[in-house]
Amino acid sequence: MPRPSLPLAAPAAAAIRRWVLGVFPRGQSGIDYDNPPGDPGLFGPGSVTWRVHADFPGMLAGGLCALMLQALHPRALAGVWDHSDFRNDLVGRLRRTTAFVAGTTYAGTAQAQPLIRRVSAIHTRVRGVTADGVAYAADDPELLAWVHVTEAYAFLQGFRAYAGLPGPPGFEDRYYDETRRVAEALGAREVPADGAQVLAFFARVRPELRYDTRSREVLGVLRDVRLPVPGATLSRELFLGAGAALLPPWAESLLEIGPLQRARHRACARALRAAAPLFRMALPDGVAPRACRRVGVPAEVLRDFRGID
């Protein structure tokens, strides 16, 4: 898509910037992305991960898609149901997840590793029994793999749909292989390392998935989430629809998404794809460009696959 004309786009970009910073305020995570100079962190500027995770529309839509997928796994959902205040603090949960992904992607090594240890410590306390009497534990390697794979799949689909940046052959496999190191550091095992393994993983897990009363309630809370910004309803519907458009067909079927809903989701996807350049204009100073400055490379590498190792 051509770059928006500056006189026409500047007011829209300014409004988008206010919206983004209203939903995801800066400076609350305590992570310093500017130091130490030269530290590439867990991935570095030569990674596919730095490019995929730099695209805000794709990451937010992908994150919402991942939540929809995760709600289909009874044992994964039970941890959220029993151990979080998702009904009253869903925005807080989204912010914490965003901070973890941003920190492990772009912070220096000395800050990224404690983030992983902190989440691992939380996982050891999240355990119980599902409504059907099946034991679960958040540090179960299988559940950790499920959460990771749904997120990695959805982030990648979001990038492909909304970043407007075609990747070279094999970049998807490279992304899966890179990002699994965080899942493995959290305790996941046998984490898929390429696209074919991701599809096989989904096929293996699908018999355990279901769309039940708990799934419906959690996704109902997601659909009705109140964002602390003007125009909250419209923007929420846009991103939820664009996120749902990323779902694989088997998940659309399981979630009972019919033709009319599917058409609405595709319309939201088209709208977000058209607006995506404005997001890039609105957010030139996010954590990814800061990480680029820390390691001494121009932020333009985030939109150029020629720089991958």
URDAMO-V150240 format. One line per field, one symbol per residue. ss: DSSP state (h for helix, s for strand, l for the rest). A space follows every 50 residues. Layout:
BEGIN
ss=???
END
This chain:
BEGIN
ss=lllllhhhhhhhhhhhhhhhhhhllllllllllllllllllllllllhhh hhlllhhhhhhhhhhhhhhhllshhhhhhhhhhllllllhhhhhhhhhhh hhhhhhllhhhhhhhhhhhhhhhlllssslllllssslllhhhhhhhhhh hhhhhhhhhhhhllllllllhhhhhhhhhhhhhhhhllllllllhhhhhh hhhhhhhhslllhhhhhhhhhhhllllllllhhhhhhhhhhhhhllllhh hhhhllllhhhhhhhhhhhhhhhhhhhhhhhhllllhhhhhhhhhlllhh hhhlhhhll
END
